[in-house]
């Protein structure tokens, strides 16, 4: 049968297996009464990044393993969900060196959808974009402001899903307050919360409105430690801002972010705004330590996707199963699923980062060097995704980034660049 992996008759005649491979679950083990189950998951992403402006001597064209993960998901007594996910890649974040690291390690107590308790290391309830599973993000990398949102952190969370006939999700957590770290150097904790509403999800509403979702999230905490995010990059990892060494967080940090998401057949759309206020000191000791600067940051992204080959999705955390999985024997009839992707995102810090703070009659100090960096950057990404089957995906992204002020990326006058173009490609295998 062309473009078909197995017939419906074969599927229906198979008895329930206790171990093996399932097209949706992957490799699994489970007890006969289904109260205990274990699933093995895997993810490998092989990338290539090319930077197209020859005047850029900072960014180097490179092959890399972006993610290399082998995880375990278990369900015990039907109500206790466990996940362990280490990463063995050589680049676990844009611009970051690789090391073996635990991404997820948590237990979720799930007696009711409406009230669940989760403890361990997990994604914090804040950014819709960050909460998309890494294996399913439509672009190779998330938006330019994603590097400032809370991602994975240790903590405790109370959350619920599908309340009021699938109209409401909520989550509240207490965490260490690290953006994506493993160790807390500050005894104070952060509070994070997110609310998502789908007002037209019931069957009586117009079908065209079923996929509309609104959300809002916020965090609050006090940070007294070296600033966690010292360098800001484009999604393609081009550096456009860096704090001076010695800059410390010393005071309140608040973040909030409204969102809107919409799905209709093959069309997907998501938009999000981000605002952060954080108090910083230029140095911890010495003349400059007297200054406490409140630095704002704000950004946004707008993301759109379109499946060209008839597939549909209802969320971005969803595997795409091509209607006609790719078959090299019939490449025209069985060509997989094709998707167009477009995104624009922006992040800007307050001009306070370049403000000169007097430390003497003839001396001053700043949070960052205005002769090398800029306070704001914007990126536009255009991409194409090819899903050969449910498990294999190829991605191609072109990113054009432009900076509010010239950024030092090479030597001499020509090394101050106002924009940079990058090409990113990925081959991903998941199970």
N, C-alpha and C positions, 0 to 999 in steps of 0.2 A: 504494500500500500504506500503510495508516494506521500511524502511529508508527514507520515504518521509513525509514532514510536510503538504503539501497540493498539489493538482493537478494543472496543468496549466490551466485547464478549469475553476476551481473555481476562480483562480487569474484573468483570463480575464473577467469573468462575473461580477466582483465586480465593482460598481461605485466608482468614486473618493471620498474618505472620507475626511471630514473636521476635524476629530479628531479620535484618536485611536492609534493602534499599527501597525507599519510597520516593516517588517523583516530587512530592512536596516537602517531605521531612528529611530526605537524605538518608544517611546511615543511622539505624536505630536499633535499640534493644528495648523490649517491654515485657511486663508480666502478663500472664494470661487474663487476669482480671483488670488490666490496664491501669492499676493504681500506681505502678512504678514504671517509669520510662527513662531512657537515656538516649540522647542524640549527639552524634559527632558532627561538628561544623568545621568548615575550612574556608580560607580565603587567601588567594595570592593575587597581587597586583604588580605587574611588571610595567614600569613607566619609562618614557623617554621625554626629556625636556630640552628644548632648543630655544635660545635667546637670539633674536634676529638682528638687533642693532650691534654692529661691529665695534662701536665706541664703548660698549659695556664690557669692561674687563673684570667686573665683580662677579657676574653670574656666568657659570660655565655649563655648556651643553653636557648632558650626562644621562646615562642609563641608571636606573635604581629600582630596588624592590620597595615599593611604597608601603605595602602591607603584606605580612606573611603570618597568618593566624590559624591556629588549630584549637578549637574550643569544645567544651562539654556543656550541654544543657540537660538537666535532669528534673524530673517531676516525681516527688515522693509522697505517698499516701494521698495522691490526687491534688493536694492543696499546697504543697511546699515546692516552690520552683527555685532551682539553683542554676547559676551560670558562672563558668570560669572561662576567660578568654585571654590568653597571653598573645603577645605579638613579638615575632622574631625578625622583623624587617630592619633595614638599614636607614629608614627615614620615616618615622612615625608621625611627623608633622612637617608642614612646609618649612624648609630651612633648618630643621632640627636633626642632629646626629642620631643614629639609631642605636638601640640597645634593647635587650630582651626585657620586656615590661608587661605587667599585668594590666590589661585594659579594663576588663570587667571581672568582678568577683563579688557576687551578692546572693542573698537569699530573699525571696519574695513569698510572703504568706498570703495566699489567695483563696480564701473561703468564699468571698463574694466579689464580684466585679466592682461593686460600688465602694468597697473599703478594703484596701490592701496595705500591707506593711512591708517595706523593703529596707534591708540594711546591708552595708558593705561598700564596695566601690562601683558606681554606676553613673550614668549620664544624669546630670542635674536637670530639674524641670524648669527650663527657661526658654531656650531658643528653638522654635519649630525646625529651623534648618539643621541645627546641631542634633536634634532628636531623630532625624532621618538616619536609618541604619547606614553605616559607612559603605556597605556593599551595594547600596541602591541609590546613592546620591547621583542625580542626573549629570552633573559636571564632575570633572576630575577632582577639583577642590571646591570647598565651600567659599562663601563670599568673603569680601575683604574685611568685614568687621567680625567675622566668626572667631578670630583669634583673641578677642576681648570677652567673649561670652563664657560663662561657666560650662565646662564640658564634663569630663569624668572626674569625680571627686568622692572621697569617703564620707559617708554620712548615714542618716536615717530619714526615710521618706514615708509619708502617708499619702496614698493616692487612690483614685477611683476612676472607672471608665464606664461609659455607656449608661450614665444616669438619665432618668426621665426619657425613656424610650430612645436611647442612643443620642441624646441631644447635648450631653455635658460630660467633659473629662476635667478632673482637677488633680493637683499634686502640690504638696508642701513638704519641703525638706530642710533639715539642719545639716550643714556640711562644714568641712575644714575651711573652705574659702579659697582653695587653690584652684586656678583656672583649669588646669589639667595635670595635676601633680600627684605625688605619692606621699609626701611628707609635709607636715604642717609645722611652721616655725613660729606661729602666733597662737596663743591660747584662746583667742576670741574666735567665734564661729559665725558663719553666714546663715541667713534664712533665705530660702528661694521658694518661689511659688509661681504656679502657672494655671490658667483657666482657659479652656477651649470650649466654644459653643457652636453647635450645628442646629440653628433654629428651624431649618426646613428639612430635616432628615426623615420625618415621618412620611408614610405612604400617601397621606392626603395632600401633601404639598405638591406644587408643580415639580415634575421630575427634573426640570432644568436647574432647580434650586437645591436638589438633594446634596450636591457635592460642595456646598458653600460652608465655610467654617471661619469663625472669628476667634481670636485669642488675645490674651494679654498676660505678660509675665513680669516679675520683678525680683530683685535681690537687695538685701541690705546687710551690711556688716562693717566692722572696724578692722582695718589692716595696719599692723605695726611690724614691718619686715621689709627686706629688700624688695623692690617692685618686681612682680612675677613676670610680666611681659615687658622686656627691655627693648625689643626690636619689632617693628611692624613691617609686614611684607605684603605684596600683592598675592593673590592665590597662586600665581606661578612662581612665587618665592623671591621676587625682586624687592630688595630692601629700599624703603623710602623714608623711614624714620627710625631713630635710635636714641634712647635716653643716655645721658652721660653716666659713666660708672659712678656708683655711690648714691644714686637717686633712691630714696626710700619712700614707701607708703607709710603714712602716719596719720591715720584718722579715718573718717567715714568713707565708705565706697557704696554707692547706690547705682543700680542699673534697672532700666525698665524697657519693655519692648512690646508694642502691639503688632498683631499679625493678621493677615487675611489669606485664606487658601481656597482654591476652587478647582474642582475636577468635573469634566463633562465629556464622557466618552474618551476619545484619544487625547483630549486637551487637558493640560495641567497648568496651574498658575499659583504662584506664591509670592507674597510681598511682606516685608518686615521692616520696621523702624527700630533703631537702637539708640539709647542715650545712657551715658555713664557720667557720674561725677566722682572724682577721687582726689583725696588730699595727699600731696607729695611734698617732701623736703629735698632740696638739691643734694645735701649731704647729711650724714647723721651727727658728725662732730665738726667743730671748727666754726668759723665766722658765718658760713652759709647755712648752718643748722638752725638759725633763728627764724628762717623764712618757712612758712607753711602755705603752699599754693594749692588752690582748688582748681583742678584741671578737668574741664568737660571734654567729652568725646561724643560725637553723634554720627550715625551712619544709616544706611538703608540698603536693601537689595530688592530687585524685581526679577523674578524668574518665570520663564515660560517654556513649556515643552509640548511637542506634538508628535504623536505616534502616526507614522505615515502608512502603515501596513494593516490597519484595521484593529489592532489590539486596543484595550481600554485599561485604565487604572483608576482606583479610588483613593489612593494614597501614594506618597513617594517612597514609603517603607514597604515596598511590594515588589516581588520578583515579576519580571515580564516573561510570560510564556508565549513565544511566537505562535501565531496561528499556523505557520508553515516553517517548522525548524529547518535550519540550513542543512542542505544535503548536496555535497559537491557533485553527485551524479545527476542532479536536477537543479542546477544553480538558479535557473530562471523561475521555475515553479516553486522551489523550496529555498527561499532567499532569506529566511529569518525575519526579524522585526527591525524596522528602521525608525529612528527618532531624531527630530531636530530639537536643539536646545539653544536658548538665548538668555543671557543674564546681564544686568548692569548693577554694580554695587559701588558704594562710596563710604569712606570713613574720613573724618576730620577731627583733629584735636584742637583745643583752644589755643589761641596765640600765646597764652600764658607759658607754654613750653619753651618759648624763645625770649621771654621777658628777662631783661637784665636786672638782677637784684644786687644792690650795692653792698659790698662787704668791707669797703674802706673808701678813702677819698678818691683813689684812682683805680680801684679794683671792683670787679663784679662777678657774679656767677649766674649761670643759666641751667635749666633742666636738660637742654639739648642744643646742638650746634646748628644754627640757622644757615651757615655757609655750606653745609654738606647735605642737609635734609630738609624736608618740607612737612608742613603740618597736616596736609590733606592729599588724598589720592582717590582716583576713580578708575574702575576697570570695566571693560565690556568684553564678554565672552560669547563666542558663537561656536556651537559644537554639533557633532553628529555621533549618535550611538548606534551600534550594530549589535543586536542580540542574536547570536547564532542559534542559541537555544536557551533554556531556562538557566543554565549554569555558566555559560561563556558569553562574555561581552567585550567588544572593542569600542574604545572611545577616542575621539579626536576633538581637541579644543584649540581654538585660536583666541588668544587674549591680547587685547590692546589696553594698556594702562597709561594714564597721563597724570601728571603731578601738578599741584597748584603752584609750586616753585621748583626750579631745577634741582635735581638730586645728583650728588657726586657718585657716579658709577664707573669712572675711568679717569686717567690722568689728563692734565692740561685743560684748556678752555673747552675742548670738544667732549670732555668727560662729564660735563654737567648736562644731564638729559632731562627733557621735559616729558618724554614718553618712552615706552618700551613695548615691543611686540614679542610675544612668545608663542611657541607651538608645543602642545602637550599631547601625548598619546598614551594609551593604556590597553593592555590585554589582561582581563580579569577572569579568573576561574573560581567559582564558589561551590559549596555544597552544604 
